Amino acid sequence: MTRLTTLFKYRLFQFCVLLLAVVALLWLGLRETSPDYRWDTATLKPFKQWYQINWHNQAVGRASVELKKKDQQFTVIESDYLEGRVQGRRFQFRYIRELDFSSRAPYELIGGRLYTEEPQLTVESTFSNDEQLQLKEKRNGQLYEKSFTHVEYTLQDYFRIPSLIERGSIPSESFENKTLNTQTFKVETSRYQVLKNKAYQSYIALQQQHPSNEVSWHRMAKDGVYKLHAFANGMEYVASSRRVTLNPEMQSDLYLNSGVVVDKPLGAANQIKSLTLSVQNGELDWFEHHPAVTINAARDTIQLSSGSRYKASSKDMEHFKAGRQSLNPIARTLALQAVADLDSDWQKVQQLVGYVYDYLNYQPVPAGFNIDDILQNKIGDCTEYSQLLIEMLSAANIAAREVNGLVYLGDHEKRFGGHVWVEVLIDDHWVAVDPTWNLLEVTSTHIPVAINLDIESLDTNQRFAFKLEEIHYKSKSKEDSKRL
């Protein structure tokens, strides 16, 4: 009996050992076959991804996104470098954004560094995100300190989209995602739409609507790696296996290259009364969102006239009723002095358009100047002229807004180039003025542009051109007023 009991115990022991071995093998097998997600914050590993920056099919720069882990924090480093010739001048740009996150859940943003290097502008900033977000900014050597509300933003927010794609859990139609605006230090929401892919396409395509209503497009590999980020203005970030080498001497002028060619010379823009254009290799829908542009019934041409004045919507009236609360004190003082003896709003507009035109010296400055920089440097191109005018009009309690579009560059170029001007709210109507050229009536060649590309046929390499259909000049003679 004793021998049988001992044998039974031995057999039981063998069975338990075998059972444990099977369980161990199963556990090891499951562990080996379980997915190792690259974008999980708990298992994130350092990496660096390079990109080539293209502008209208020209290589103009390189960019990278890098993740580092040191001590008790993760650091995401975004770096952009661009170089090229703009209106005959050579420019270089460098942007670096470093975001520090805690290495422990919930991986909160704890601070960072920002660096901007542009023509005549250098900005170095550091910030810490505690009970309040404290920013120290050195702008062209001058130190500024600012406080913001504490920012609720995590490393999981930063990598959320790659993580969703990698896990195959991205929504089928649309979703929202949080982004951090490091100019305002506010967490903003972008809306993403999942685009339908062709059967042969191996990537996920997304359309992003930014908080500014700008639209861009992403192509992402199934493992969540960004392959392409394309913008409607012709800028592209294309994934690269290594650091991109640039040869700026091979570039054409970036400003002219981004323009829109027209097939015939138009003559002096200020002598054109009206203009009819058709679009080649493009869609007229791109121009249908502004009242100054008329699309004909057949939807094959656009018509433009000198001057731009149209009724403001009730939504516009409500939006601009409150006015701007924070204004630059120097711009405010200059504006109020300039219009002190004037009664009507239109007289004030006339005065301030001329004032800005005389105050600034025109110089291509594709830089992120703010009002302080503009007033100090007294130089700029159409963007700076428009910024300063809007600031001074606001001081005079006149609502104004920026208009982005195209303008004819002259018969020597025979193309339209990007331009910025201003609309002012006068007697419940939007009236267009151009401080860069000291115009109180914009020309027929000022074309407000609203790009609304068909997301199903997006082709960032596509370039459209204008064809002149009809043109009328400001002349008393009917024979001289029209030319084809």
Buried (B, 14 or more C-beta within 10 A) or exposed (E): EEEEEEEEEEEEEEEEEEEEEEEEEEEEEEEEEEEEBBBBBEEBEEEEBBBBBBBBEBBBBBBBBBBBEEEEBBBBBBBBBBBBBBBEBEBEBBBBBBBBBBBEEEBBBBBBBBBBBBBBBEBBBBBBBEEEBBBEBEBEEEEEEEEBEEBEBBBBBBBBBBBBBBEEEBEEEEBEBBBBEBEEBBBEEBEBBBBEEEEEEEBBBBBBBBEEEEBBBBBBBEEBBBBBBBBBBBBBBBBBEEEBEBEBEEBEBBBBBBBBBBEBEBBEBEEBBBBBBBBBEBBBBBBBEBEBBBBEEEEEBBBBBBBBBEEBEEEBEEEBEEEBEEBBEEBBEBBEEBBEEBEEBBEBBBBBBBBBBEBBEBBBBBBBBBBBBBBBBEBBBBBBBBBBBBBBBBBBEBBBBBBBBBBBBBEEBBBBBBBBBBBBBBEEEBBBBBBBBEBBBBBBBBBBBBBEBEBEEBEBEEBEBBBBBBBBBBEEEEEEBEBE
